[in-house]
Amino acid sequence: MQLQQVIIVYKAGDALSQRSAEQCATQLECQQCHVLLGPSGPQDNPYPVFWPLLLGLLI
């Protein structure tokens, strides 16, 4: 299976979670996969951040 695009969401305010997500993103990007990365938590909702990017990729 070849992944072309993924969304990675990490726990906002958690440095370990963010670092792990960034490492995963780097590995996927090396496999030519487009990665969207963002936080999730009570004050953060990653999906509005991604909408403009997703719309640009789908058009």
Helices and strands as residue ranges (DSSP letters): E 5-11, H 15-30, E 34-40, H 46-58
